[in-house]
Amino acid sequence: MDAPKQKLVVALDVETADQAIELVSQLRDWVGMFKVGMQLFTAAGPQIVRRIIDGGGAVFLDLKYHDIPNTVSAAGVEATRLGVTMFNLHALGGSEMMRRTADAVASVAEGEGLSRPLILAVTILTSADATTLAEVGLQEAPAAEVTKLAGLAEASGMDGVVASSEEVQLIRGAVNRRDFVVVTPGVRPVGAASHDQKRVMTPAEAFRAGADYVVIGRPIIAAPDPIKAAREIVEGFITQDVK
């Protein structure tokens, strides 16, 4: 990442394609990437991804694939053909699902002359705490589960993980690859509401912990002035001398 803005991913968690494109138009100069998640993708389909990319924006496709290996690997191939910069799947899908997706994506990218997107494994959602995990039969604390899943993701050919900023340093200690990417959602500027996120940090804290990218949604897209909100966050990266 060369410019501070490349560290910032804005979550386009809006209802319509027109809302999304308006935000992209407003924020393009202050944002490195735009996240298209389940809400927008369900409302607007693959075409919204194409529109953002055709307009010069980079896309993190956040659909958290979790299914049988054949289904997920096929979805990964189509994400590659869409031209996304990153997409994700659930580490809890297991090593075969991750390995087959990595292999399929590499094969189609090479065979069709496409850019290979980064494939990220979702560890434990930032809305989850120990009680949430216990409800689904996971008895270890979130930090322990995240560390275990990050190691599995690395061994299965993933380029990185999506994890809470609170676990970034643990992940760095658990993986061997120096270029292993850590993307942290649930990041909130000072004074912003946490909403349904339970494990959060500020952007500067996340980067000091070792995150590569931060994903921020409502504090920017719901702000009275989204451009000002994004600019202040990026300028904060510079002020904090975040590398």
C-alpha positions in Angstrom: 0.0 0.0 0.0 1.6 3.2 -1.1 -0.9 6.0 -0.3 -2.7 6.3 3.1 -6.1 6.2 1.4 -5.3 2.7 0.1 -5.6 1.4 3.7 -9.3 2.5 3.9 -12.1 0.3 2.7 -15.6 1.8 2.8 -18.5 -0.5 3.3 -21.3 0.3 0.8 -24.0 -1.0 3.1 -26.9 0.8 1.3 -30.1 -0.3 -0.3 -29.7 0.7 -3.9 -27.2 0.8 -6.7 -27.8 4.6 -7.1 -26.9 5.2 -3.5 -23.8 3.1 -3.9 -22.6 4.8 -7.0 -23.2 8.3 -5.5 -21.0 7.4 -2.5 -18.3 6.0 -4.8 -18.4 9.2 -6.8 -18.1 11.3 -3.7 -15.5 9.2 -1.9 -13.2 7.9 -4.7 -10.4 10.5 -4.0 -10.3 9.5 -0.3 -10.9 5.7 -0.4 -8.7 2.9 -1.6 -11.5 0.2 -2.0 -15.2 -0.2 -1.7 -16.8 -3.2 0.0 -19.9 -4.7 -1.6 -21.6 -6.9 0.9 -24.7 -9.1 1.1 -27.2 -6.3 1.3 -26.1 -4.4 -1.8 -25.2 -7.5 -3.8 -28.6 -9.0 -3.1 -30.3 -5.7 -4.1 -28.2 -4.8 -7.2 -26.5 -8.0 -8.2 -23.1 -8.4 -10.0 -23.7 -5.4 -12.1 -23.0 -3.0 -9.2 -19.6 -4.6 -8.9 -19.0 -4.0 -12.6 -20.2 -0.4 -12.4 -17.8 0.4 -9.6 -14.8 -1.2 -11.3 -15.7 0.3 -14.7 -15.7 3.7 -12.9 -12.2 3.1 -11.6 -13.0 1.8 -8.1 -11.5 -1.3 -6.5 -14.0 -3.8 -4.9 -13.8 -6.0 -1.9 -16.6 -8.6 -2.5 -17.8 -9.5 1.0 -20.1 -12.4 0.6 -18.4 -14.8 3.1 -18.8 -17.9 1.0 -19.4 -21.0 3.1 -20.7 -24.1 1.3 -19.3 -27.4 -0.1 -15.9 -27.0 -1.8 -17.2 -27.3 -5.3 -19.8 -24.5 -4.8 -17.4 -22.2 -3.1 -14.6 -22.7 -5.6 -17.0 -22.0 -8.5 -18.1 -18.8 -6.8 -14.5 -17.8 -6.4 -13.9 -18.3 -10.1 -16.9 -16.0 -10.9 -15.6 -13.4 -8.4 -12.3 -13.5 -10.2 -14.0 -12.9 -13.6 -15.9 -10.0 -12.1 -12.6 -8.3 -11.5 -12.7 -7.8 -7.7 -9.6 -7.0 -5.8 -10.5 -9.1 -2.8 -13.2 -11.6 -1.8 -13.7 -13.7 1.3 -15.0 -17.1 2.5 -15.4 -18.6 5.9 -12.4 -20.4 7.4 -14.9 -22.5 9.3 -15.7 -24.1 5.9 -12.5 -26.1 6.4 -9.2 -26.7 4.6 -10.5 -28.5 1.5 -12.9 -25.7 0.7 -10.2 -23.1 1.1 -7.5 -25.1 -0.9 -9.8 -25.9 -3.8 -11.0 -22.3 -4.0 -7.4 -21.0 -4.0 -6.4 -23.5 -6.7 -9.5 -22.7 -8.9 -8.9 -19.0 -8.7 -5.2 -19.3 -9.6 -6.1 -21.6 -12.5 -8.8 -19.3 -14.0 -6.7 -16.2 -13.5 -3.7 -17.7 -15.4 -5.8 -19.4 -18.0 -7.9 -16.3 -18.9 -5.3 -13.7 -18.3 -7.1 -12.1 -15.3 -5.8 -10.5 -12.2 -5.8 -12.9 -9.3 -7.8 -11.4 -6.4 -6.7 -11.8 -2.8 -8.7 -14.5 -1.0 -9.4 -13.8 2.6 -10.7 -16.2 5.2 -13.2 -14.9 7.7 -12.2 -16.0 11.2 -14.7 -15.0 13.9 -17.2 -12.2 13.2 -16.6 -9.0 15.1 -20.2 -9.1 16.4 -19.4 -12.4 18.2 -18.3 -12.8 21.7 -17.7 -15.9 24.0 -21.4 -16.3 24.6 -22.1 -16.3 20.8 -19.5 -19.0 20.2 -20.7 -21.1 23.1 -24.2 -21.1 21.5 -22.8 -22.8 18.4 -20.6 -25.3 20.3 -17.3 -23.4 20.2 -15.9 -23.4 23.7 -12.7 -21.5 23.3 -12.5 -17.7 23.7 -12.8 -15.7 20.4 -9.1 -14.9 20.4 -8.1 -18.6 20.6 -10.5 -19.5 17.8 -9.3 -16.7 15.6 -5.7 -17.7 16.1 -6.4 -21.3 15.2 -8.4 -20.4 12.1 -5.8 -18.0 10.9 -3.2 -20.7 11.0 -5.6 -23.0 9.1 -6.2 -20.3 6.5 -2.5 -19.8 5.9 -1.9 -23.5 5.6 -4.8 -23.8 3.1 -3.5 -21.2 0.7 -5.4 -18.1 1.8 -3.8 -14.7 1.3 -5.0 -13.4 4.6 -7.9 -13.2 7.0 -10.7 -10.9 8.1 -10.5 -10.5 11.9 -11.1 -8.1 14.7 -8.4 -5.6 15.3 -8.1 -6.9 18.8 -6.6 -10.2 17.4 -4.2 -8.8 14.8 -1.1 -9.2 16.9 -2.1 -12.7 17.8 -2.5 -13.5 14.1 0.9 -12.0 13.3 2.4 -14.4 15.9 0.5 -17.4 14.6 1.3 -17.2 10.9 4.7 -17.5 9.1 4.1 -15.4 5.9 5.2 -11.8 6.3 2.8 -10.7 3.5 -0.2 -12.4 5.1 -3.0 -9.8 4.9 -5.2 -8.8 7.8 -8.3 -6.9 7.1 -10.2 -5.5 10.2 -13.9 -4.6 10.2 -15.6 -3.3 13.2 -13.3 -0.2 13.2 -14.7 3.0 14.6 -13.3 6.5 14.8 -13.1 8.1 18.2 -16.6 9.0 19.4 -18.5 6.8 16.9 -21.1 4.4 18.1 -20.2 0.7 18.1 -23.6 -0.4 16.9 -23.6 -4.3 16.8 -19.9 -4.6 16.9 -18.4 -6.1 20.1 -14.7 -6.1 19.4 -13.6 -2.7 18.1 -10.6 -0.3 17.9 -10.0 3.1 16.3 -8.4 3.1 12.8 -5.0 4.3 14.2 -5.1 1.6 16.9 -5.8 -1.1 14.3 -2.9 -0.1 12.2 -0.5 0.1 15.2 -1.6 -3.4 16.0 -0.5 -4.5 12.5 -3.7 -4.4 10.3 -3.3 -3.9 6.6 -6.7 -2.5 5.8 -9.6 -1.2 7.9 -13.3 -1.5 6.8 -15.5 1.4 7.9 -19.2 1.8 7.0 -21.7 3.8 9.0 -19.3 6.3 10.5 -18.6 7.4 6.9 -21.7 6.6 4.8 -24.2 7.8 7.4 -22.2 11.0 8.3 -23.7 14.4 7.4 -20.6 14.9 5.2 -19.2 11.5 4.0 -16.3 13.2 2.2 -15.2 15.1 5.4 -15.6 11.9 7.5 -13.4 9.9 5.1 -10.8 12.7 4.7 -10.5 13.0 8.5 -9.9 9.3 8.9 -7.2 9.3 6.1 -5.5 12.4 7.5 -5.5 10.6 10.8 -3.4 7.8 9.3 -0.8 10.4 8.3 -0.9 12.2 11.6 -0.4 8.9 13.4 2.4 8.0 11.0 0.8 4.7 10.4 2.9 2.5 8.1 
